[in-house]
Amino acid sequence: MDLSSSAAAVAAAAASPSLAKAVDTYRKAVGTAATLTAYTVLERGMARELVPHDLRALVAWAASLVRARLQPRPAERRTIIIRRRDGADGDPYGHSYENRVFADAHSYLATKIDPRAAAGGARQGGGGRRERNSVVISMVPGDSMTDVFDGVEFKWTSVPGEGGGGRSNGGTAGSDSLELSFDAEHMDMALARYVPFISDEVEQARRRERELEINMNEGSSWNGIVHHHPATFDTVAMDPDLKKSVVGDLDRFMKRKEYYRRIGKAWKRGYLLYGPPGTGKSSLVAAMANYLRFDLYDLDLSQVYSNYCLQRLLFEMPNRSLLVVEDIDCCFSARSREDAKNSANDDDDDKEEKLTLSGLLNFIDGLWSTSGEERVIVFTTNYKDRLDPALLRPGRMDMHVYMGHCGWDAFRTLARNYFLVDDHPLFPEIQRLISQVEVTPAEVSEMLLRSEDVSAALAGLVEFLEEKKKKKLAA
């Protein structure tokens, strides 16, 4: 296309009505914008000339105040630093000690990263044993995470020690720390509720995870071994309502630390388990220990030769322990206190005081009993009527639990334990026979153990119960 033809095309387009209208609209818009700009400049200039400087400053201040009122102010934050080890700076010998709060928070945060992680970690337990070892996941140094407690956000940050990254990167692992930050208004919640909540959660996890011990007395000291008794309240064969009342009593006892302190009594609870042999008293003791996560202390009074020896054993028992004295009726007769007085009069030259019932009573309810707290004391006997009444009163044996013969509910628990069944064609016959004869849970358990086939085992139990019924009728 030549120049003459291009010029002709432009002239034709300019002559077009639509293009002419668009150009006219553009010119008007530019003119209007220029006019508004001029008015704005004029207005600002007039304001500077007509309004005094002080008044303009006052108006600007008022405007900023209104904006501050309308816009929310950023929340003030607080930060708490929890170091891994404490004491090095203030200790004249440069000693440092593990910070328990750091260890608790470290374990707690691991469960937030991975709920399968063990909150207790691997810590040294009582008596030199270790709790069950499990991998504890932790935050990467420099990383952070947020935890929500009662609707409030708490931010945790892992801060490496000097050199960065702990021992693997040349840093000092002992100087690691955790920073806990939160809105300042929640300071009371953080210190009075959140941090104690973390410690309590971790402590409970440690109790669940650690291995329990059973301790036996030898002279005036205890010797312990790992205790793996499998009994639980789910497996103990006893009346369901009675079982529920025992669990409720233990729960109530565990929650009443401040109550016992307020009324001025030692934080302990005494139980008497009585009933015929083979009714599950020992299994109930093991279930109580497993439920509370308390170490067992099995006191053999035949190995205690004096009240002083008994006192030493009490002092060596830690808090959160369960003391059991089995067959207490075999240790003291009903007149043992009077017998002890006569014996004391006859043996004035004996320098070593013998073990007496009065010494035992002081052990469980006198001044000696206040040497520890959160303790459970369990006595067992086959013959409750042989016990000295002084042993039976509240404060010494607070709850009396009768472990009787095997009832229908107890049998169903055993059948579920051994064969994982809740019903069988022979159940009605067994229920009828159990209501007519006296049989202990131990006897029923023995019959169920004789076969791995549920029908064969139950048939054998029916024969056993029928035989007991015949002997009862013949007697």
C-alpha positions in Angstrom: 0.0 0.0 0.0 1.4 3.5 -1.0 1.4 6.6 1.1 -1.5 8.2 -0.7 -3.8 5.3 -0.1 -2.8 5.2 3.7 -3.6 8.9 4.0 -7.0 8.4 2.4 -7.8 5.6 4.9 -6.9 7.9 7.9 -9.1 10.7 6.5 -12.0 8.3 6.0 -11.7 7.0 9.6 -11.5 10.6 11.0 -14.7 11.4 9.1 -16.4 8.5 10.8 -19.1 9.7 13.3 -18.3 7.1 16.0 -14.6 8.0 16.1 -15.4 11.7 16.3 -17.7 11.1 19.2 -15.1 9.1 21.1 -12.5 11.8 20.6 -14.9 14.4 21.9 -15.7 12.3 25.0 -12.0 12.0 25.8 -11.4 15.7 25.5 -14.3 16.4 28.0 -12.9 13.8 30.5 -9.4 15.3 30.4 -10.9 18.8 30.9 -12.9 17.6 33.9 -9.9 15.9 35.5 -7.8 19.0 35.1 -10.6 21.2 36.7 -10.9 18.8 39.7 -7.2 18.8 40.2 -7.1 22.6 40.1 -10.0 22.8 42.6 -8.2 20.3 45.0 -5.0 22.3 44.8 -6.9 25.5 45.3 -8.8 24.0 48.3 -5.6 22.9 50.0 -4.0 26.3 49.4 -7.0 28.1 50.9 -7.0 25.8 53.9 -3.4 26.6 54.6 -4.1 30.3 54.3 -7.4 30.5 56.1 -7.1 27.8 58.8 -4.5 28.4 61.5 -1.7 25.9 61.9 -2.6 25.0 65.5 -6.2 24.3 64.5 -5.0 22.1 61.7 -2.7 20.2 64.1 -5.7 19.7 66.5 -7.9 18.4 63.7 -5.1 16.0 62.6 -4.6 14.7 66.2 -8.4 14.2 66.6 -8.5 12.2 63.3 -5.6 10.0 64.5 -7.3 9.4 67.8 -10.6 8.3 66.1 -8.6 6.0 63.8 -6.9 4.5 66.9 -10.2 3.9 68.6 -11.8 2.3 65.5 -8.8 0.1 64.7 -7.9 -2.7 67.2 -4.6 -2.3 68.8 -2.1 -5.3 68.5 -2.2 -7.5 71.6 0.7 -7.1 74.0 2.7 -10.3 74.2 4.7 -12.0 77.0 7.4 -14.6 76.6 8.7 -17.1 79.2 12.1 -18.8 78.6 12.4 -22.4 79.9 16.0 -23.5 79.8 17.1 -27.1 79.6 19.4 -26.8 82.6 19.4 -24.4 85.5 21.9 -23.4 88.2 25.2 -23.0 86.4 25.2 -19.2 86.6 24.2 -18.8 90.2 25.9 -21.9 91.6 29.4 -21.0 93.0 30.7 -24.4 91.8 29.3 -24.1 88.3 26.9 -27.0 88.8 23.8 -27.2 86.6 20.7 -29.3 87.0 18.1 -30.6 84.7 15.0 -28.4 84.5 12.0 -30.6 85.2 9.7 -28.1 83.5 11.8 -28.2 80.3 11.6 -32.0 80.3 7.9 -32.0 80.9 7.2 -29.5 78.1 9.6 -31.3 75.7 7.7 -34.6 76.3 4.3 -32.9 76.1 5.1 -31.2 72.8 6.2 -34.5 71.3 2.6 -35.7 71.7 1.4 -32.7 69.8 3.7 -33.5 66.9 2.8 -37.2 66.9 -0.1 -38.4 69.2 1.6 -41.8 69.2 4.6 -40.5 70.9 5.0 -41.3 74.6 4.5 -38.3 76.8 6.6 -39.9 79.6 9.7 -40.5 77.6 12.5 -42.6 79.1 13.2 -41.4 82.7 14.8 -43.0 85.6 12.2 -44.6 87.8 12.2 -45.4 91.5 14.6 -48.0 92.8 17.0 -47.5 89.9 14.7 -49.0 87.3 13.9 -47.2 84.1 10.5 -46.6 82.7 9.6 -48.1 79.4 11.8 -46.6 76.7 10.0 -45.0 73.7 11.1 -42.6 71.1 10.3 -39.0 71.9 9.9 -36.8 68.9 11.0 -33.2 69.3 10.9 -29.9 67.4 13.8 -28.9 65.2 15.9 -26.2 66.8 14.5 -22.8 65.6 11.1 -24.3 64.8 7.8 -23.3 66.5 4.3 -24.7 67.0 1.1 -23.5 68.5 -0.9 -25.3 71.2 -4.5 -24.4 72.2 -5.5 -24.6 75.9 -9.1 -23.6 76.9 -9.4 -21.7 73.7 -6.2 -19.7 74.2 -3.3 -20.0 71.8 0.2 -20.6 73.3 3.2 -20.5 70.9 6.2 -22.7 71.6 9.6 -22.1 70.0 12.7 -24.3 70.2 15.8 -22.2 70.7 19.2 -23.9 70.2 22.1 -23.3 72.6 25.2 -21.4 71.8 26.8 -22.7 68.6 23.3 -23.7 67.3 21.7 -27.1 66.9 22.9 -29.0 70.0 25.8 -31.4 70.2 25.5 -32.7 66.6 26.3 -29.2 65.3 28.9 -28.3 67.8 26.5 -26.5 70.1 25.9 -26.9 73.8 22.8 -29.1 74.3 22.6 -28.1 77.9 21.9 -24.5 77.0 18.9 -25.3 74.7 15.7 -23.6 75.8 12.0 -23.4 74.9 10.2 -20.1 74.6 6.5 -19.9 75.5 4.8 -16.8 74.2 1.2 -15.7 74.6 -1.0 -12.6 74.9 -0.2 -10.7 78.1 -3.8 -10.9 79.4 -3.4 -14.7 79.7 -0.4 -14.5 82.1 -2.3 -15.9 85.0 -3.7 -18.8 83.0 -0.2 -19.6 81.6 1.4 -19.8 85.0 -1.4 -21.1 87.2 -3.1 -23.5 84.9 -1.4 -24.2 81.6 2.1 -25.1 82.8 0.8 -27.2 85.7 -1.6 -28.9 83.3 1.4 -29.9 81.2 3.3 -31.3 84.2 0.3 -33.2 85.3 -0.3 -34.7 81.9 3.3 -35.9 81.6 3.4 -37.3 85.1 0.3 -39.3 84.5 1.8 -40.6 81.2 4.9 -41.6 83.1 2.9 -43.5 85.7 1.1 -45.4 82.9 4.3 -46.3 81.1 6.6 -47.2 83.9 7.1 -50.7 85.1 5.6 -51.5 88.5 7.5 -53.3 91.3 6.4 -55.6 94.0 8.6 -55.3 97.1 9.0 -57.8 99.9 10.5 -57.1 103.3 13.6 -58.7 104.6 14.5 -57.5 108.1 14.0 -53.7 108.1 14.5 -53.2 104.3 12.6 -53.9 101.1 13.7 -55.9 98.1 11.8 -55.3 94.8 11.3 -57.0 91.5 9.4 -56.0 88.4 5.7 -56.7 88.8 3.7 -57.9 85.7 0.5 -59.1 87.2 -2.2 -58.9 84.4 -5.2 -58.4 86.7 -7.4 -55.4 86.0 -10.8 -54.4 87.1 -12.1 -55.7 83.8 -10.8 -59.2 84.5 -11.5 -59.5 88.2 -14.5 -61.8 88.8 -16.7 -60.1 91.4 -20.0 -58.5 91.8 -20.3 -55.6 89.3 -21.8 -53.1 91.7 -19.2 -53.9 94.4 -16.4 -53.5 91.8 -17.9 -50.1 90.7 -17.9 -48.9 94.3 -14.3 -49.9 94.8 -13.2 -48.0 91.7 -15.3 -45.0 92.7 -13.7 -45.0 96.2 -10.2 -45.1 94.7 -11.0 -42.3 92.3 -12.4 -40.1 95.1 -9.4 -40.8 97.3 -6.9 -39.8 94.6 -8.6 -36.4 94.0 -8.8 -35.4 97.7 -5.2 -34.3 98.5 -6.3 -30.8 99.6 -9.3 -32.2 101.5 -7.1 -34.5 103.6 -4.7 -31.6 104.2 -7.6 -29.3 105.2 -9.1 -31.7 107.8 -5.6 -32.6 109.2 -5.5 -36.3 108.3 -2.9 -38.3 106.6 -3.6 -38.8 102.9 -4.1 -42.6 103.0 -6.9 -45.1 102.6 -7.4 -48.5 104.2 -9.3 -51.5 102.7 -10.2 -54.9 104.2 -10.8 -57.7 101.7 -12.4 -60.7 103.4 -14.0 -63.9 102.3 -13.3 -67.6 101.7 -10.1 -68.7 100.1 -10.0 -68.6 96.3 -12.5 -65.7 96.0 -10.0 -63.3 94.2 -8.7 -61.2 97.0 -5.1 -61.2 95.7 -6.3 -60.6 92.2 -8.2 -57.5 93.4 -5.1 -56.2 95.1 -3.1 -56.5 91.9 -6.0 -54.8 89.9 -5.9 -51.9 92.4 -2.1 -51.5 92.0 -2.4 -51.6 88.2 -5.3 -49.1 88.2 -3.5 -46.6 90.5 -0.1 -47.4 89.0 1.3 -47.8 92.5 4.2 -50.1 93.4 3.2 -53.0 95.7 4.7 -53.5 99.1 3.9 -57.0 100.4 4.5 -56.9 104.2 5.2 -60.3 105.8 4.7 -59.6 109.5 6.4 -62.9 110.4 9.6 -61.3 109.2 9.1 -58.2 111.4 10.6 -58.8 114.8 9.9 -55.5 116.5 7.9 -52.3 116.3 11.2 -50.4 115.5 11.7 -52.7 112.5 8.1 -52.0 111.4 8.7 -48.3 111.7 11.9 -48.5 109.6 9.9 -50.3 106.9 7.3 -47.5 106.9 9.9 -44.8 106.5 11.4 -46.5 103.5 8.1 -46.7 101.6 7.8 -43.9 99.1 4.6 -42.0 98.4 2.1 -43.4 95.9 2.5 -47.0 97.1 0.1 -49.8 98.0 0.9 -51.8 101.2 -0.7 -55.2 101.5 -0.8 -57.4 104.6 -2.2 -60.7 103.7 -4.0 -63.1 106.1 -3.9 -60.5 108.9 -5.9 -62.9 111.1 -2.9 -65.2 111.3 -0.6 -62.5 112.7 -2.5 -61.3 115.7 -5.2 -63.0 117.8 -8.3 -61.2 119.0 -6.7 -60.7 122.4 -3.3 -59.8 121.1 -3.3 -56.3 122.7 -3.9 -57.8 126.1 -1.5 -60.5 125.4 1.1 -57.9 124.5 0.6 -56.1 127.8 1.2 -59.3 129.8 4.2 -60.2 127.7 5.7 -56.8 128.3 5.3 -57.2 132.0 6.9 -60.6 131.9 9.9 -59.5 129.7 11.0 -56.2 131.2 14.6 -57.2 130.8 14.2 -57.7 127.1 15.8 -54.7 125.5 14.2 -55.2 122.0 10.5 -54.5 121.9 8.6 -57.2 120.1 6.1 -56.5 117.4 2.7 -55.8 118.9 -0.8 -55.0 117.5 -0.5 -51.6 119.1 2.7 -51.1 117.0 0.8 -52.1 113.9 -2.1 -49.7 114.8 0.4 -46.8 115.1 1.8 -47.9 111.8 -1.5 -47.5 110.0 -3.3 -44.8 112.0 -0.9 -43.2 114.5 1.9 -40.7 114.2 4.0 -43.0 112.1 1.3 -43.0 109.4 2.0 -39.3 108.6 5.5 -40.1 107.3 4.2 -40.4 103.8 1.1 -39.6 101.7 -1.1 -40.9 98.9 -0.8 -44.4 100.3 -3.3 -47.3 100.1 -3.2 -50.0 102.8 -5.0 -53.3 102.1 -5.5 -56.1 104.6 -6.8 -59.5 103.6 -8.4 -62.2 105.7 -10.4 -65.4 105.4 -11.9 -64.9 108.8 -13.1 -61.3 109.6 -14.6 -62.4 112.9 -11.2 -63.3 114.2 -9.8 -59.8 113.9 -9.4 -57.4 116.8 -12.2 -54.8 116.6 -9.5 -52.0 116.9 -8.3 -53.0 113.4 -11.7 -52.7 111.8 -12.7 -49.1 112.6 -12.7 -46.4 110.0 -9.3 -44.7 109.6 -7.6 -48.1 109.7 -9.8 -50.2 107.4 -12.1 -47.6 105.8 -13.8 -49.8 103.3 -14.7 -53.5 103.9 -15.0 -55.5 100.7 -16.6 -59.0 100.9 -15.1 -61.3 98.3 -17.8 -64.0 98.1 -18.5 -67.1 96.1 -18.8 -67.0 92.3 -22.1 -65.5 91.2 -23.6 -65.4 87.7 -22.0 -62.0 86.8 -18.6 -63.2 88.1 -18.9 -66.4 86.0 -19.7 -64.3 82.8 -16.6 -62.3 83.4 -14.5 -65.5 83.6 -16.1 -66.9 80.5 -15.3 -63.7 78.6 -11.7 -63.7 80.0 -11.0 -67.3 78.9 -13.0 -67.7 75.7 -14.2 -64.2 74.6 -17.8 -65.3 74.7 -20.9 -63.6 76.2 -23.4 -66.4 75.5 -23.5 -70.2 75.0 -26.2 -72.9 75.0 -24.9 -74.2 78.4 -25.1 -70.8 80.1 -28.7 -71.2 81.4 -27.8 -74.6 83.0 -24.6 -73.1 84.6 -26.6 -70.1 85.9 -29.1 -72.5 87.5 -26.4 -74.6 89.2 -24.3 -71.6 90.4 -27.4 -70.3 92.2 -27.7 -73.7 94.0 -24.1 -74.4 95.1 -21.2 -72.5 96.6 -18.2 -72.4 94.2 -15.3 -70.0 94.3 -14.0 -68.1 91.2 -10.7 -70.1 91.6 -12.6 -73.4 91.2 -14.5 -72.1 88.1 -11.2 -70.9 86.6 -9.6 -74.3 87.1 -12.4 -76.0 85.2 -12.3 -73.5 82.4 -8.5 -74.0 82.0 -8.9 -77.8 81.4 -9.8 -77.3 77.7 -9.3 -74.7 75.0 -12.6 -75.7 73.4 -15.4 -73.6 75.0 -18.1 -76.3 74.7 -15.9 -78.9 76.3 -14.8 -76.6 79.1 -18.3 -75.5 79.9 -19.5 -79.1 79.8 -16.8 -80.0 82.3 -17.9 -77.2 84.6 -21.5 -78.4 84.5 -20.4 -81.8 85.6 -18.3 -80.3 88.4 -21.3 -78.2 89.6 -23.6 -81.2 89.4 -21.2 -83.2 91.6 -21.0 -80.4 94.2 -24.8 -80.2 94.2 -25.1 -84.0 94.9 -22.6 -83.7 97.8 -24.6 -80.8 99.2 -27.8 -82.8 99.1 -26.2 -85.8 100.6 -24.7 -83.9 103.5 
